[in-house]
Structure formats: C-alpha cells, structure tokens
Amino acid sequence: MRLPEPDQPGPDGPVSFLPPGAEPDERPAVEPAAARSSYGTPIDFRGQRLAPPPRAERVPIDNPKGPTGGVTADGVPLASWGERMVATVVDTIINLALLAVLLPFVATDFYARYLAELQRSSEMVLAGQASIFDHTPELLHLSTVLTMTQAAVSIIYGTLLIGLGGATLGQRLLRLTVVPFGRGRDRVTLLQALLRTAIWTALAQGGSIILLVQMFSLLLPLWHPHKQTVHDVLARTQVVKSPPTSSAQP
C-alpha cells in the first residue's frame, strides 16, 4: 500500500507527520545553496553569493630585471655573471703575481725551504712513517706564512682599489664598478670595501665546507634578483656594468 506524501491530501484530509500539538514551520524553505551557485563560489549561511576578497597589490621590487639582466634602483645596468667571472680570474692572477713577489721578503729563501719540506713530507708518507695529514713543524710554519701573506695581499688589494677607485684592476678591464646597493651612481665607502674584500678573502682561503660556500657565492648572481654574491649581500654592494658618474664623496 502506498502512503501519501507528507502534507498531501489523503482520504481524511492532509496527512502530517508532525507530533500532535506541534505547529508547522511556516518559514519559506531556503533553496539549497549548491543549486543556486556554481561550484567553488563563496556563499554565506543564507545562500547568497559573497563578493571575492580584494586582491593584494604586488609591491614592485627595487631592482627590476631588464634587457641587460637587471638594473639598480636608480637605473644603472648590472654586470653580467660572465663579466664578473672574467674580472675575478684577472684579479686572481694579479694577486698570485703580487704574492710571488712578496713571499721572499716575508720569509728568507721561502721557495727553496717550502719545496724541500714538501719533498720531505712526501717521502715520509711513501715510507709509511706519516699520513698525508701529518706535516713537519717547518712545513706548518711555511704554510701559515703563505696563507697569511696571501690573505693580506688580497685584503689590501681589494680594499684600496675598490674603496678609493670603485673597482679592482680586473673590474676596470671589464668596465665594472662596485657601488652601494641600489645606488648605481654612488661610490662605496672604505669600510664597505674592507668588509666586502675580507668576506671574499675568508671564503677563498677556506677549505671543505667553506670552499663549498665560496662556490655557491660565485654562482649566486646567476639566479639572485639583484645579481649579488654572498660578499655583496653582506656588504650591501652591487656591481654595475659601466663606471657611473659619482654624485657622492668617496
């Protein structure tokens, strides 16, 4: 036997499933929200469509990319990664030449003593008398002299040339200039030049993990939005393509 639908007329009148004494809810039924809105449309509890939230505005960066690969905040083109690497190679060769000239003045007969100690250590390793990590006191002394002299040459070379002239010899050859971050027409201070060169020297002199950091620093301008290396980031500097006209005192 088929039962009548709720609130539909039956043989004895409308059929209701409400308990005795209960009044039917006379409020109009709310149409299901899904039936009145497309999938994914935000709605409120009444089934009405909500306005989309305001879209956040993009804040422009102060170093937009351009046809040259990037510019400073005041519009000076940045140096490319290839130009910086060529300048680095030139500066490295110059530093090694200066080191070779200065070492005999720092330690008497340095090269003969150093080569003799290297040969002696190699013979001890081959004879099984020492490991490759064991060094004679004389070799340790000469290695320390070499490291300290190399660091001093690098720091003095970079600090004086960048701090006073804005560029090393290798950078000048490629027509590059080190400038304060975002200010491509200003000169870096002597303190910035010292900090930048000291960080570069510390990374270049290190080994193992520090050497990996140096490699990362050299490759960083390839994807960094401001084309900075680690020593650029810490010293707040950038390298621009053409020598700017300075508007500030050095």
PLY file of the C-alpha trace (Angstrom):
ply
format ascii 1.0
element vertex 250
property float x
property float y
property float z
element edge 249
property int vertex1
property int vertex2
end_header
0.00 0.00 0.00
1.45 3.40 -0.97
1.46 6.02 1.77
0.59 9.60 0.86
3.40 12.12 0.78
3.79 14.43 3.79
1.33 17.33 3.83
-0.53 15.90 0.79
-4.34 15.36 0.98
-5.44 11.87 1.94
-8.79 10.23 2.40
-9.40 12.07 5.69
-7.63 15.32 4.85
-3.97 16.41 4.73
-1.54 13.96 6.22
1.08 15.42 8.55
4.00 13.72 10.29
4.28 16.43 12.96
3.62 15.34 16.56
0.22 16.30 18.00
0.07 19.96 19.07
3.13 20.97 17.05
2.76 23.78 14.53
4.37 23.51 11.15
7.25 25.85 10.38
5.76 28.50 8.11
9.15 29.98 7.12
9.87 29.64 3.43
12.23 26.84 2.65
15.71 28.00 1.70
16.76 26.66 -1.61
19.98 24.62 -1.31
22.99 26.83 -1.92
24.55 24.32 -4.27
21.51 24.59 -6.53
21.86 28.36 -6.85
25.62 28.77 -7.07
28.36 27.31 -9.19
31.00 25.05 -7.69
33.59 26.96 -5.74
31.58 30.22 -5.47
31.75 31.57 -1.89
28.30 31.91 -0.26
27.06 32.89 3.18
24.74 30.98 5.50
21.69 32.39 3.67
22.88 31.00 0.36
23.77 34.41 -1.03
26.89 34.91 -3.10
29.75 36.68 -1.37
31.96 39.27 -3.03
35.51 37.96 -3.71
38.18 39.27 -1.33
40.24 42.21 -2.61
43.33 41.12 -4.49
46.59 42.14 -2.85
48.67 44.51 -4.93
52.13 43.37 -5.94
54.85 45.50 -4.43
57.40 46.32 -7.14
60.94 45.29 -6.31
63.63 47.94 -6.28
65.79 46.02 -8.73
63.64 45.11 -11.76
65.05 42.91 -14.47
65.60 44.50 -17.83
67.21 43.74 -21.19
70.63 43.78 -19.55
69.57 41.24 -16.92
68.86 43.80 -14.21
69.40 47.36 -13.07
69.96 49.12 -9.78
67.15 51.04 -8.12
68.34 54.21 -9.87
68.54 52.57 -13.30
72.22 51.65 -13.74
72.68 48.31 -15.58
74.16 45.48 -13.52
77.19 43.48 -14.60
76.59 40.06 -16.08
77.81 36.88 -14.43
80.32 36.22 -17.23
81.87 39.68 -16.93
82.26 39.27 -13.19
83.90 35.87 -13.57
86.42 37.18 -16.12
87.27 40.06 -13.77
87.67 37.58 -10.90
90.11 35.47 -12.91
92.16 38.56 -13.83
92.26 39.71 -10.19
93.27 36.23 -9.03
96.21 36.19 -11.44
97.29 39.66 -10.26
97.05 38.57 -6.61
99.17 35.48 -7.27
101.80 37.59 -9.03
101.95 40.01 -6.09
102.17 37.08 -3.69
105.06 35.54 -5.62
106.95 38.83 -5.46
106.35 39.44 -1.75
106.95 35.97 -0.30
110.79 36.10 -0.49
110.65 39.33 1.53
108.36 37.82 4.15
110.37 34.61 4.68
114.03 34.19 3.77
114.57 31.71 0.94
110.88 30.79 1.11
110.54 28.78 -2.11
113.58 26.55 -1.57
112.59 25.82 2.03
108.96 25.17 1.12
109.77 22.80 -1.74
112.31 20.93 0.43
109.75 20.44 3.19
107.13 19.26 0.72
109.53 16.68 -0.66
110.47 15.53 2.85
106.82 15.10 3.84
106.08 13.17 0.65
108.95 10.77 1.30
107.74 10.16 4.86
104.23 9.38 3.61
105.54 6.98 0.94
107.72 5.24 3.55
104.73 4.78 5.83
106.22 6.97 8.53
103.44 9.56 8.38
100.00 10.12 6.93
99.12 12.69 4.29
97.69 14.87 7.08
100.93 14.92 9.07
103.29 17.82 8.43
106.66 18.75 9.80
106.83 21.86 12.04
108.78 23.70 9.35
106.14 22.91 6.70
103.36 24.06 9.03
105.24 27.30 9.65
105.81 27.99 5.96
102.20 27.09 5.11
100.99 29.57 7.71
103.26 32.25 6.28
101.88 31.53 2.80
98.23 31.70 3.94
98.65 34.88 5.96
100.58 36.66 3.23
98.04 35.66 0.60
95.18 36.93 2.79
96.97 40.23 3.44
97.65 40.77 -0.27
94.02 40.05 -1.14
92.56 42.34 1.53
94.91 45.26 0.83
94.49 44.92 -2.93
90.69 44.85 -2.84
90.16 47.40 -0.08
92.38 50.09 -1.55
91.32 49.71 -5.18
87.58 49.37 -4.50
87.49 51.82 -1.62
89.43 54.56 -3.42
88.63 53.90 -7.07
85.45 51.80 -7.03
86.94 48.80 -8.87
89.83 46.36 -8.91
92.14 46.12 -11.93
90.19 43.16 -13.29
86.92 45.04 -12.90
88.35 48.11 -14.59
89.46 45.96 -17.51
85.84 44.81 -17.94
84.49 48.31 -17.20
82.74 47.27 -14.00
82.28 49.22 -10.78
81.34 48.24 -7.23
78.58 50.51 -5.90
76.35 50.67 -2.80
73.21 48.56 -3.05
70.56 50.30 -5.13
72.70 53.38 -5.76
74.49 52.78 -9.03
75.87 56.31 -9.30
77.45 56.48 -5.84
80.73 55.14 -4.51
81.18 52.58 -1.78
82.80 53.65 1.46
86.21 52.39 2.54
84.50 50.38 5.28
82.22 48.67 2.75
85.22 47.88 0.56
87.08 46.40 3.55
84.10 44.28 4.63
83.41 43.04 1.10
87.04 42.12 0.44
87.53 40.49 3.86
84.49 38.22 3.33
85.67 37.30 -0.15
89.16 36.51 1.17
87.83 34.42 4.07
85.73 32.31 1.70
88.55 31.96 -0.82
91.08 30.88 1.84
88.84 28.32 3.50
88.57 24.64 2.77
85.96 21.85 2.81
82.58 23.39 3.71
83.84 26.97 3.38
85.04 26.17 -0.15
81.52 24.95 -0.98
80.12 28.25 0.30
82.57 30.08 -1.97
81.41 28.07 -4.97
77.80 28.84 -4.08
78.70 32.53 -3.77
80.31 32.58 -7.21
77.20 31.04 -8.81
74.67 33.07 -6.81
74.42 36.01 -9.29
73.02 33.59 -11.90
69.65 33.50 -10.11
69.79 36.21 -7.45
67.30 39.03 -8.34
69.91 41.66 -7.54
72.84 39.69 -9.06
74.72 39.69 -5.76
77.27 37.27 -4.34
77.49 36.42 -0.63
80.04 39.18 -0.02
77.83 41.62 -1.94
74.82 40.75 0.22
76.72 41.12 3.50
78.49 44.32 2.47
75.37 45.79 0.80
77.03 46.31 -2.58
76.33 45.62 -6.25
78.48 45.50 -9.38
77.34 47.63 -12.31
78.27 47.47 -15.96
79.56 50.93 -16.70
81.53 53.31 -14.48
78.89 55.65 -13.02
79.29 59.36 -12.51
79.78 59.71 -8.79
77.36 62.03 -7.01
78.84 61.49 -3.57
82.16 61.96 -1.95
84.31 58.77 -1.71
0 1
1 2
2 3
3 4
4 5
5 6
6 7
7 8
8 9
9 10
10 11
11 12
12 13
13 14
14 15
15 16
16 17
17 18
18 19
19 20
20 21
21 22
22 23
23 24
24 25
25 26
26 27
27 28
28 29
29 30
30 31
31 32
32 33
33 34
34 35
35 36
36 37
37 38
38 39
39 40
40 41
41 42
42 43
43 44
44 45
45 46
46 47
47 48
48 49
49 50
50 51
51 52
52 53
53 54
54 55
55 56
56 57
57 58
58 59
59 60
60 61
61 62
62 63
63 64
64 65
65 66
66 67
67 68
68 69
69 70
70 71
71 72
72 73
73 74
74 75
75 76
76 77
77 78
78 79
79 80
80 81
81 82
82 83
83 84
84 85
85 86
86 87
87 88
88 89
89 90
90 91
91 92
92 93
93 94
94 95
95 96
96 97
97 98
98 99
99 100
100 101
101 102
102 103
103 104
104 105
105 106
106 107
107 108
108 109
109 110
110 111
111 112
112 113
113 114
114 115
115 116
116 117
117 118
118 119
119 120
120 121
121 122
122 123
123 124
124 125
125 126
126 127
127 128
128 129
129 130
130 131
131 132
132 133
133 134
134 135
135 136
136 137
137 138
138 139
139 140
140 141
141 142
142 143
143 144
144 145
145 146
146 147
147 148
148 149
149 150
150 151
151 152
152 153
153 154
154 155
155 156
156 157
157 158
158 159
159 160
160 161
161 162
162 163
163 164
164 165
165 166
166 167
167 168
168 169
169 170
170 171
171 172
172 173
173 174
174 175
175 176
176 177
177 178
178 179
179 180
180 181
181 182
182 183
183 184
184 185
185 186
186 187
187 188
188 189
189 190
190 191
191 192
192 193
193 194
194 195
195 196
196 197
197 198
198 199
199 200
200 201
201 202
202 203
203 204
204 205
205 206
206 207
207 208
208 209
209 210
210 211
211 212
212 213
213 214
214 215
215 216
216 217
217 218
218 219
219 220
220 221
221 222
222 223
223 224
224 225
225 226
226 227
227 228
228 229
229 230
230 231
231 232
232 233
233 234
234 235
235 236
236 237
237 238
238 239
239 240
240 241
241 242
242 243
243 244
244 245
245 246
246 247
247 248
248 249
